Amino acid sequence: MKSLLNAKSSDGLIGMWAHTYDEDGDIDQQFQIVRRSGDVYLCKLYSWIDGSPAGCVAVGRSKILGLKLYETCEAMNDALEKHIQQGQWRRMSTERTERENSVIVPLRAEHRAL
């Protein structure tokens, strides 16, 4: 891994960690920025299953600058855990609101199973 990182780079983004998000706001990819070529960064992807390297992807500088970046893998993992907890809270809150706003209509006798 160290051979991929360019420690002498003047670009402070090399070595940073990040997540990308899908249209629903869920985390899509997790990666580390390993190299820059012009306005494109080579990023090493990591598996959701076991955290092992899962390939590389090129990401444009403008997209990288729009992401939440982390200095360490641990900070990225902490952000993931917080994101998951917030998602669970939102789902529970939405379900509770739907339950509170629902109208319970008893079945009429002719609709009940015999």
DOLOSE-668943 format. One record per atom (N, C-alpha, C): residue number from 1; residue in one letter; atom name; x negated, y negated, z negated. Coordinates in Angstrom, 3 decimals, decimal comma. Last residue first. Example, Ala and Ser with C-alpha at 12.3 -4.5 7.8 and 13.67 -1.06 7.14 Angstrom:
<dotis>
DOTI  k  r  a  east  north  up
DOTI  2  s  N  -12,850  2,250  -7,080
DOTI  2  s  CA  -13,670  1,060  -7,140
DOTI  2  s  C  -12,900  -0,030  -7,870
DOTI  1  a  N  -13,190  5,690  -7,800
DOTI  1  a  CA  -12,300  4,500  -7,800
DOTI  1  a  C  -13,200  3,300  -7,800
</dotis>
This chain:
<dotis>
DOTI  k  r  a  east  north  up
DOTI  114  l  N  63,496  16,904  -7,880
DOTI  114  l  CA  64,280  17,839  -8,690
DOTI  114  l  C  63,437  18,960  -9,203
DOTI  113  a  N  62,304  13,592  -7,920
DOTI  113  a  CA  62,138  14,986  -7,504
DOTI  113  a  C  62,937  15,881  -8,446
DOTI  112  r  N  64,333  10,735  -7,388
DOTI  112  r  CA  63,520  11,571  -8,273
DOTI  112  r  C  63,449  12,991  -7,740
DOTI  111  h  N  66,149  9,385  -5,921
DOTI  111  h  CA  64,781  9,447  -5,420
DOTI  111  h  C  63,861  10,318  -6,262
DOTI  110  e  N  68,550  9,308  -7,259
DOTI  110  e  CA  68,532  10,040  -5,996
DOTI  110  e  C  67,107  10,154  -5,416
DOTI  109  a  N  67,975  7,671  -9,499
DOTI  109  a  CA  68,196  9,110  -9,677
DOTI  109  a  C  68,063  9,871  -8,370
DOTI  108  r  N  65,343  5,382  -8,790
DOTI  108  r  CA  66,760  5,692  -8,918
DOTI  108  r  C  66,905  7,203  -8,929
DOTI  107  l  N  62,500  4,557  -10,642
DOTI  107  l  CA  63,106  5,323  -9,540
DOTI  107  l  C  64,581  5,509  -9,815
DOTI  106  p  N  61,877  1,203  -11,716
DOTI  106  p  CA  62,162  2,610  -12,008
DOTI  106  p  C  62,805  3,287  -10,797
DOTI  105  v  N  59,289  -0,834  -10,868
DOTI  105  v  CA  60,697  -0,573  -10,546
DOTI  105  v  C  60,959  0,898  -10,820
DOTI  104  i  N  57,175  -3,206  -11,979
DOTI  104  i  CA  57,471  -1,779  -12,071
DOTI  104  i  C  58,971  -1,598  -11,873
DOTI  103  v  N  55,187  -5,420  -10,312
DOTI  103  v  CA  56,528  -5,226  -10,850
DOTI  103  v  C  56,801  -3,726  -10,840
DOTI  102  s  N  52,009  -6,826  -11,059
DOTI  102  s  CA  52,871  -5,865  -10,368
DOTI  102  s  C  54,209  -5,740  -11,085
DOTI  101  n  N  50,312  -8,407  -12,446
DOTI  101  n  CA  51,213  -9,073  -11,508
DOTI  101  n  C  52,161  -8,114  -10,796
DOTI  100  e  N  48,804  -6,634  -13,913
DOTI  100  e  CA  49,594  -7,636  -14,630
DOTI  100  e  C  50,627  -8,297  -13,722
DOTI  99  r  N  47,534  -5,224  -11,845
DOTI  99  r  CA  48,448  -4,533  -12,760
DOTI  99  r  C  49,370  -5,520  -13,458
DOTI  98  e  N  45,984  -7,266  -10,740
DOTI  98  e  CA  46,983  -6,612  -9,907
DOTI  98  e  C  48,005  -5,882  -10,774
DOTI  97  t  N  44,332  -7,827  -12,937
DOTI  97  t  CA  45,219  -8,866  -12,415
DOTI  97  t  C  46,320  -8,249  -11,566
DOTI  96  r  N  42,965  -5,379  -13,107
DOTI  96  r  CA  43,769  -5,830  -14,234
DOTI  96  r  C  44,770  -6,885  -13,766
DOTI  95  e  N  41,598  -5,367  -10,630
DOTI  95  e  CA  42,581  -4,313  -10,936
DOTI  95  e  C  43,508  -4,737  -12,073
DOTI  94  t  N  39,954  -7,612  -11,022
DOTI  94  t  CA  40,935  -7,600  -9,934
DOTI  94  t  C  42,011  -6,563  -10,198
DOTI  93  s  N  38,388  -6,709  -13,167
DOTI  93  s  CA  39,187  -7,926  -13,312
DOTI  93  s  C  40,284  -7,979  -12,253
DOTI  92  m  N  37,112  -4,523  -12,023
DOTI  92  m  CA  37,991  -4,317  -13,176
DOTI  92  m  C  38,906  -5,519  -13,358
DOTI  91  r  N  35,663  -5,849  -9,986
DOTI  91  r  CA  36,656  -4,816  -9,644
DOTI  91  r  C  37,630  -4,608  -10,791
DOTI  90  r  N  34,012  -7,538  -11,531
DOTI  90  r  CA  34,966  -8,108  -10,567
DOTI  90  r  C  36,049  -7,107  -10,210
DOTI  89  w  N  32,528  -5,606  -12,943
DOTI  89  w  CA  33,381  -6,532  -13,674
DOTI  89  w  C  34,423  -7,139  -12,751
DOTI  88  q  N  31,161  -4,415  -10,821
DOTI  88  q  CA  32,071  -3,599  -11,629
DOTI  88  q  C  33,023  -4,498  -12,401
DOTI  87  g  N  29,642  -6,617  -9,968
DOTI  87  g  CA  30,601  -5,992  -9,065
DOTI  87  g  C  31,614  -5,152  -9,816
DOTI  86  q  N  28,043  -7,024  -12,196
DOTI  86  q  CA  28,978  -8,077  -11,801
DOTI  86  q  C  30,040  -7,522  -10,865
DOTI  85  q  N  26,556  -4,632  -12,133
DOTI  85  q  CA  27,419  -4,924  -13,281
DOTI  85  q  C  28,453  -5,993  -12,938
DOTI  84  i  N  25,184  -5,002  -9,695
DOTI  84  i  CA  26,093  -3,857  -9,868
DOTI  84  i  C  27,063  -4,124  -11,014
DOTI  83  h  N  23,656  -7,256  -10,336
DOTI  83  h  CA  24,607  -7,302  -9,219
DOTI  83  h  C  25,635  -6,186  -9,343
DOTI  82  k  N  22,042  -6,225  -12,368
DOTI  82  k  CA  22,974  -7,319  -12,676
DOTI  82  k  C  24,053  -7,418  -11,597
DOTI  81  e  N  20,584  -4,369  -10,864
DOTI  81  e  CA  21,414  -3,921  -11,975
DOTI  81  e  C  22,459  -4,975  -12,340
DOTI  80  l  N  19,264  -6,132  -9,095
DOTI  80  l  CA  20,168  -5,105  -8,583
DOTI  80  l  C  21,119  -4,646  -9,684
DOTI  79  a  N  17,668  -7,544  -10,877
DOTI  79  a  CA  18,701  -8,261  -10,127
DOTI  79  a  C  19,721  -7,291  -9,548
DOTI  78  d  N  15,976  -5,471  -11,678
DOTI  78  d  CA  16,831  -6,133  -12,674
DOTI  78  d  C  17,978  -6,872  -11,988
DOTI  77  n  N  14,680  -4,993  -9,239
DOTI  77  n  CA  15,526  -3,948  -9,816
DOTI  77  n  C  16,466  -4,514  -10,881
DOTI  76  m  N  13,264  -7,403  -8,999
DOTI  76  m  CA  14,254  -7,048  -7,986
DOTI  76  m  C  15,218  -5,991  -8,537
DOTI  75  a  N  11,583  -7,162  -11,197
DOTI  75  a  CA  12,531  -8,282  -11,150
DOTI  75  a  C  13,631  -8,008  -10,133
DOTI  74  e  N  10,121  -4,919  -10,371
DOTI  74  e  CA  10,925  -4,844  -11,593
DOTI  74  e  C  11,971  -5,958  -11,612
DOTI  73  c  N  8,707  -5,884  -8,210
DOTI  73  c  CA  9,716  -4,847  -7,967
DOTI  73  c  C  10,656  -4,764  -9,173
DOTI  72  t  N  8,254  -9,465  -8,390
DOTI  72  t  CA  7,900  -8,073  -8,694
DOTI  72  t  C  9,050  -7,144  -8,340
DOTI  71  e  N  9,271  -11,842  -7,445
DOTI  71  e  CA  7,815  -11,686  -7,500
DOTI  71  e  C  7,393  -10,250  -7,737
DOTI  70  y  N  11,919  -12,078  -5,071
DOTI  70  y  CA  11,454  -11,701  -6,398
DOTI  70  y  C  9,945  -11,476  -6,359
DOTI  69  l  N  14,388  -14,082  -3,399
DOTI  69  l  CA  13,101  -13,385  -3,420
DOTI  69  l  C  12,656  -13,159  -4,862
DOTI  68  k  N  17,310  -14,192  -1,696
DOTI  68  k  CA  16,778  -14,306  -3,049
DOTI  68  k  C  15,521  -13,455  -3,083
DOTI  67  l  N  17,085  -15,613  1,636
DOTI  67  l  CA  17,299  -14,518  0,688
DOTI  67  l  C  16,806  -14,889  -0,696
DOTI  66  g  N  16,365  -17,507  3,459
DOTI  66  g  CA  17,731  -17,555  2,954
DOTI  66  g  C  18,044  -16,483  1,919
DOTI  65  l  N  13,845  -16,846  4,276
DOTI  65  l  CA  13,974  -18,035  3,434
DOTI  65  l  C  15,380  -18,192  2,872
DOTI  64  i  N  14,460  -14,660  5,925
DOTI  64  i  CA  13,714  -14,449  4,685
DOTI  64  i  C  13,920  -15,636  3,737
DOTI  63  k  N  15,649  -16,010  8,094
DOTI  63  k  CA  16,453  -15,099  7,267
DOTI  63  k  C  15,778  -14,869  5,918
DOTI  62  s  N  13,466  -17,449  9,072
DOTI  62  s  CA  14,660  -18,178  8,636
DOTI  62  s  C  15,557  -17,299  7,766
DOTI  61  r  N  11,667  -15,382  9,787
DOTI  61  r  CA  11,351  -16,297  8,689
DOTI  61  r  C  12,594  -17,019  8,174
DOTI  60  g  N  13,132  -12,156  10,511
DOTI  60  g  CA  12,772  -13,523  10,872
DOTI  60  g  C  12,560  -14,409  9,653
DOTI  59  v  N  11,737  -9,011  9,994
DOTI  59  v  CA  12,763  -9,958  9,563
DOTI  59  v  C  12,272  -11,365  9,880
DOTI  58  a  N  11,308  -5,675  10,880
DOTI  58  a  CA  10,876  -7,044  11,124
DOTI  58  a  C  12,033  -7,981  10,786
DOTI  57  v  N  10,757  -2,886  8,754
DOTI  57  v  CA  11,684  -3,674  9,549
DOTI  57  v  C  11,078  -5,068  9,727
DOTI  56  c  N  9,826  0,513  8,044
DOTI  56  c  CA  9,553  -0,920  8,104
DOTI  56  c  C  10,579  -1,605  8,990
DOTI  55  g  N  10,381  3,233  5,706
DOTI  55  g  CA  10,178  2,624  7,005
DOTI  55  g  C  9,900  1,139  6,890
DOTI  54  a  N  10,720  3,877  3,067
DOTI  54  a  CA  11,682  4,424  4,030
DOTI  54  a  C  11,553  3,765  5,395
DOTI  53  p  N  9,091  4,804  0,045
DOTI  53  p  CA  9,077  4,024  1,287
DOTI  53  p  C  9,953  4,695  2,338
DOTI  52  s  N  11,361  5,678  -2,675
DOTI  52  s  CA  10,191  5,935  -1,834
DOTI  52  s  C  10,250  5,065  -0,575
DOTI  51  g  N  13,571  5,518  -4,272
DOTI  51  g  CA  12,631  4,404  -4,294
DOTI  51  g  C  11,403  4,597  -3,425
DOTI  50  d  N  15,532  7,443  -4,058
DOTI  50  d  CA  14,394  7,719  -4,950
DOTI  50  d  C  13,342  6,613  -4,972
DOTI  49  i  N  17,798  6,150  -2,830
DOTI  49  i  CA  17,898  7,421  -3,533
DOTI  49  i  C  16,762  7,617  -4,528
DOTI  48  w  N  17,195  3,930  -1,412
DOTI  48  w  CA  18,082  3,762  -2,561
DOTI  48  w  C  18,089  5,015  -3,418
DOTI  47  s  N  13,848  3,387  -0,206
DOTI  47  s  CA  15,044  4,221  -0,316
DOTI  47  s  C  15,852  3,873  -1,559
DOTI  46  y  N  12,583  0,386  1,186
DOTI  46  y  CA  12,525  1,412  0,152
DOTI  46  y  C  13,882  2,082  0,012
DOTI  45  l  N  10,634  -1,122  3,838
DOTI  45  l  CA  11,907  -0,728  3,229
DOTI  45  l  C  11,689  0,364  2,193
DOTI  44  k  N  8,449  -3,680  4,290
DOTI  44  k  CA  8,496  -2,259  3,991
DOTI  44  k  C  9,783  -1,963  3,233
DOTI  43  c  N  8,401  -6,022  6,910
DOTI  43  c  CA  8,860  -5,691  5,564
DOTI  43  c  C  8,961  -4,185  5,409
DOTI  42  l  N  6,873  -8,541  8,610
DOTI  42  l  CA  6,991  -7,087  8,563
DOTI  42  l  C  7,303  -6,736  7,108
DOTI  41  y  N  8,342  -11,541  9,741
DOTI  41  y  CA  7,674  -10,818  8,667
DOTI  41  y  C  7,918  -9,326  8,827
DOTI  40  v  N  7,908  -14,104  12,138
DOTI  40  v  CA  8,484  -12,799  11,797
DOTI  40  v  C  7,645  -12,155  10,703
DOTI  39  d  N  6,719  -16,282  13,268
DOTI  39  d  CA  7,938  -16,507  12,498
DOTI  39  d  C  8,637  -15,215  12,104
DOTI  38  g  N  3,547  -14,924  13,123
DOTI  38  g  CA  4,347  -16,048  13,612
DOTI  38  g  C  5,532  -16,297  12,700
DOTI  37  s  N  3,670  -12,349  11,166
DOTI  37  s  CA  3,182  -12,608  12,510
DOTI  37  s  C  4,053  -13,706  13,100
DOTI  36  r  N  2,851  -11,090  7,963
DOTI  36  r  CA  3,530  -12,094  8,785
DOTI  36  r  C  2,844  -12,199  10,135
DOTI  35  r  N  3,527  -8,395  5,677
DOTI  35  r  CA  2,688  -9,066  6,667
DOTI  35  r  C  3,518  -10,074  7,448
DOTI  34  v  N  5,225  -7,473  3,654
DOTI  34  v  CA  3,841  -7,009  3,687
DOTI  34  v  C  2,948  -7,760  4,669
DOTI  33  i  N  7,817  -7,719  1,397
DOTI  33  i  CA  7,197  -8,398  2,535
DOTI  33  i  C  5,712  -8,038  2,532
DOTI  32  q  N  9,829  -4,988  0,536
DOTI  32  q  CA  8,715  -5,847  0,168
DOTI  32  q  C  8,127  -6,439  1,439
DOTI  31  f  N  13,401  -4,364  0,044
DOTI  31  f  CA  12,113  -4,296  0,727
DOTI  31  f  C  11,077  -5,214  0,105
DOTI  30  q  N  16,595  -3,013  0,482
DOTI  30  q  CA  15,611  -3,508  -0,479
DOTI  30  q  C  14,243  -3,326  0,156
DOTI  29  q  N  19,821  -3,721  1,926
DOTI  29  q  CA  18,465  -3,180  2,000
DOTI  29  q  C  17,632  -3,751  0,860
DOTI  28  d  N  22,402  -4,467  0,800
DOTI  28  d  CA  22,263  -3,584  1,955
DOTI  28  d  C  20,890  -2,917  1,981
DOTI  27  i  N  24,640  -5,270  -1,727
DOTI  27  i  CA  23,239  -5,187  -1,334
DOTI  27  i  C  23,086  -4,102  -0,282
DOTI  26  d  N  27,694  -6,861  -0,726
DOTI  26  d  CA  26,987  -5,753  -1,363
DOTI  26  d  C  25,543  -5,724  -0,874
DOTI  25  g  N  29,133  -8,685  0,657
DOTI  25  g  CA  28,350  -9,179  -0,473
DOTI  25  g  C  27,640  -8,089  -1,241
DOTI  24  d  N  30,303  -7,796  2,920
DOTI  24  d  CA  31,119  -7,739  1,705
DOTI  24  d  C  30,389  -8,280  0,480
DOTI  23  e  N  28,282  -7,870  4,822
DOTI  23  e  CA  29,386  -8,823  4,951
DOTI  23  e  C  30,254  -8,887  3,691
DOTI  22  d  N  25,280  -7,205  2,833
DOTI  22  d  CA  26,191  -6,977  3,952
DOTI  22  d  C  27,322  -8,007  3,915
DOTI  21  y  N  22,023  -8,539  2,076
DOTI  21  y  CA  23,414  -8,295  1,708
DOTI  21  y  C  24,257  -8,064  2,953
DOTI  20  t  N  18,710  -7,613  1,069
DOTI  20  t  CA  19,632  -8,207  2,042
DOTI  20  t  C  21,035  -7,780  1,634
DOTI  19  h  N  16,253  -8,432  -1,382
DOTI  19  h  CA  17,428  -7,643  -0,982
DOTI  19  h  C  18,095  -8,373  0,174
DOTI  18  a  N  12,650  -8,398  -1,918
DOTI  18  a  CA  13,941  -9,014  -1,600
DOTI  18  a  C  15,005  -7,956  -1,337
DOTI  17  w  N  9,369  -9,439  -3,027
DOTI  17  w  CA  10,394  -8,413  -2,874
DOTI  17  w  C  11,727  -9,090  -2,608
DOTI  16  m  N  6,115  -10,502  -1,836
DOTI  16  m  CA  7,390  -10,737  -2,513
DOTI  16  m  C  8,366  -9,602  -2,173
DOTI  15  g  N  3,949  -10,085  -0,221
DOTI  15  g  CA  3,972  -9,376  -1,493
DOTI  15  g  C  5,268  -9,566  -2,270
DOTI  14  i  N  4,056  -13,244  1,190
DOTI  14  i  CA  3,477  -11,908  1,302
DOTI  14  i  C  3,413  -11,290  -0,093
DOTI  13  l  N  4,768  -15,832  0,617
DOTI  13  l  CA  5,838  -14,832  0,668
DOTI  13  l  C  5,302  -13,409  0,754
DOTI  12  g  N  2,717  -17,673  0,794
DOTI  12  g  CA  3,096  -17,202  -0,528
DOTI  12  g  C  4,174  -16,148  -0,532
DOTI  11  d  N  0,212  -17,640  3,008
DOTI  11  d  CA  1,666  -17,540  2,975
DOTI  11  d  C  2,079  -16,909  1,654
DOTI  10  s  N  -2,415  -17,380  3,124
DOTI  10  s  CA  -1,954  -18,633  2,537
DOTI  10  s  C  -0,430  -18,649  2,448
DOTI  9  s  N  -3,895  -14,247  2,320
DOTI  9  s  CA  -2,940  -15,024  3,096
DOTI  9  s  C  -2,557  -16,299  2,368
DOTI  8  k  N  -5,414  -12,509  0,955
DOTI  8  k  CA  -6,027  -13,786  1,289
DOTI  8  k  C  -5,099  -14,688  2,088
DOTI  7  a  N  -3,919  -10,176  0,743
DOTI  7  a  CA  -4,106  -10,983  -0,454
DOTI  7  a  C  -4,698  -12,355  -0,147
DOTI  6  n  N  -1,771  -8,611  2,467
DOTI  6  n  CA  -2,841  -9,521  2,833
DOTI  6  n  C  -3,046  -10,505  1,689
DOTI  5  l  N  -0,971  -5,220  2,270
DOTI  5  l  CA  -0,810  -6,556  1,718
DOTI  5  l  C  -2,025  -7,407  2,045
DOTI  4  l  N  -1,875  -2,805  3,251
DOTI  4  l  CA  -0,888  -3,547  4,021
DOTI  4  l  C  -0,743  -4,985  3,542
DOTI  3  s  N  -3,605  -1,878  1,322
DOTI  3  s  CA  -4,169  -2,208  2,626
DOTI  3  s  C  -3,185  -2,978  3,490
DOTI  2  k  N  -1,935  -1,276  -0,784
DOTI  2  k  CA  -2,753  -2,471  -0,884
DOTI  2  k  C  -3,345  -2,862  0,457
DOTI  1  m  N  -0,823  1,183  0,000
DOTI  1  m  CA  0,000  0,000  0,000
DOTI  1  m  C  -0,866  -1,245  0,000
</dotis>
